[in-house]
Amino acid sequence: MVLDGEPDFEVIGEAEDGAQAVQLSDELDPDVILMDVHMPGTDGIVATERICGERTCSRVIAITAFDVDDHAFGMLRAGASGFLLKDAGPDALCAAVRAVHAGDAVVSPRVTRRLIDRFVHRLPSPCAPGCHLGELTSREAEILGAIGEGLNNTELAERFTLSESTVKTHVGRILKKLHLRDRVQAVLYACRTSHKDR
């Protein structure tokens, strides 16, 4: 109902379980999919992995009732572009869909900071072999560190006294240089690097 009420959204399908979600994503080719982590039959992790593996144009936002759990971690590994808690309000829901559709990711400090603190040591490096932080400029390295703290583009712009368009340019270059899929992987990469340096 919330999404249907927005003039720039069109809800084109609803699935009762993960298997149906995979089927509908293949048939309807949605831009953004809201995927519940816990579903009967094929769960959200398996469904997300299948969708992200086959339908690279569709981006998945994981929906979870918990700030951190093994299932949420699995959603990241499966290719989700971010998290949204089930108690998020209508404005947060719409903002998350718009952000992911625009190629950004939903990276809430409340969710990702605790997730990373608990699981970062389990993550393989998300970047390609031979990819090093040394490829970044000093400003890009600073911004990557701030992304690891969970800062969004507006907060990055305020911290570094930059315009949001300049921040987006820096973030795009960071993703390209480190061969990262999206902002979620940038958060994981930044925190994993920070964890190694401790």
MOKA-V583632 format. One record per backbone hydrogen bond with DSSP energy under -0.5 kcal/mol. CO is the residue of the C=O (numbers start at 0). NH is the residue of the N-H. E is the energy in kcal/mol with one decimal. If there is no record, write none. Layout:
BEGIN
((CO | NH | E) (CO | NH | E))
END
This chain:
BEGIN
((0 | 4 | -1.2) (2 | 5 | -1.7) (5 | 8 | -1.5) (9 | 11 | -0.7) (16 | 20 | -1.9) (17 | 21 | -2.3) (18 | 22 | -2.1) (19 | 23 | -2.9) (20 | 24 | -2.3) (21 | 25 | -1.7) (22 | 26 | -1.9) (23 | 27 | -3.3) (24 | 28 | -1.6) (30 | 58 | -2.3) (32 | 34 | -0.7) (32 | 60 | -3.2) (33 | 35 | -0.6) (34 | 62 | -3.1) (36 | 38 | -0.7) (36 | 43 | -1.9) (36 | 44 | -0.5) (39 | 17 | -0.8) (40 | 42 | -0.6) (41 | 17 | -1.3) (42 | 46 | -2.3) (43 | 47 | -2.4) (44 | 48 | -2.4) (45 | 49 | -2.2) (46 | 50 | -2.5) (47 | 51 | -3.1) (48 | 52 | -1.6) (49 | 53 | -1.7) (50 | 54 | -3.6) (53 | 55 | -0.6) (54 | 57 | -1.6) (58 | 32 | -2.8) (59 | 61 | -0.6) (59 | 80 | -3.3) (60 | 34 | -3.0) (61 | 63 | -0.5) (61 | 83 | -2.0) (62 | 36 | -2.4) (63 | 85 | -1.8) (68 | 72 | -2.0) (69 | 73 | -2.1) (70 | 74 | -1.7) (71 | 75 | -1.5) (72 | 76 | -2.1) (73 | 77 | -1.9) (74 | 78 | -0.8) (74 | 79 | -2.5) (75 | 78 | -1.1) (80 | 105 | -1.3) (81 | 61 | -2.5) (83 | 63 | -1.8) (84 | 87 | -2.1) (88 | 92 | -2.2) (89 | 93 | -2.5) (90 | 94 | -2.5) (91 | 95 | -2.3) (92 | 96 | -2.1) (93 | 97 | -2.3) (94 | 98 | -2.5) (95 | 99 | -2.4) (96 | 100 | -2.3) (97 | 101 | -1.7) (98 | 103 | -2.5) (99 | 102 | -1.6) (104 | 106 | -1.0) (105 | 82 | -1.3) (105 | 107 | -0.6) (107 | 110 | -0.9) (107 | 111 | -2.9) (108 | 112 | -1.5) (110 | 114 | -2.1) (111 | 115 | -3.0) (112 | 116 | -2.3) (113 | 117 | -1.5) (114 | 118 | -2.4) (115 | 119 | -2.7) (118 | 121 | -2.1) (118 | 122 | -0.6) (119 | 122 | -1.1) (127 | 130 | -1.7) (129 | 131 | -0.5) (131 | 134 | -1.8) (132 | 135 | -2.3) (136 | 140 | -2.4) (137 | 141 | -2.0) (138 | 142 | -2.4) (139 | 143 | -2.6) (140 | 144 | -2.1) (141 | 145 | -1.9) (142 | 146 | -2.5) (143 | 147 | -2.0) (144 | 148 | -0.6) (145 | 148 | -0.7) (145 | 150 | -1.7) (146 | 149 | -1.7) (151 | 155 | -2.5) (152 | 156 | -2.5) (153 | 157 | -1.9) (154 | 158 | -2.4) (155 | 159 | -2.5) (156 | 160 | -0.7) (156 | 161 | -2.1) (162 | 166 | -2.1) (163 | 167 | -2.5) (164 | 168 | -1.8) (165 | 169 | -2.4) (166 | 170 | -2.9) (167 | 171 | -2.4) (168 | 172 | -2.1) (169 | 173 | -2.4) (170 | 174 | -2.5) (171 | 175 | -2.1) (172 | 176 | -2.8) (173 | 177 | -2.3) (174 | 179 | -2.4) (175 | 178 | -0.7) (181 | 185 | -1.5) (182 | 186 | -2.4) (183 | 187 | -2.3) (184 | 188 | -2.8) (185 | 189 | -2.7) (186 | 190 | -2.5) (187 | 191 | -2.5) (188 | 192 | -2.4) (189 | 193 | -2.2) (190 | 194 | -2.4) (191 | 195 | -1.9) (192 | 196 | -1.5) (193 | 197 | -0.6) (194 | 197 | -0.7))
END
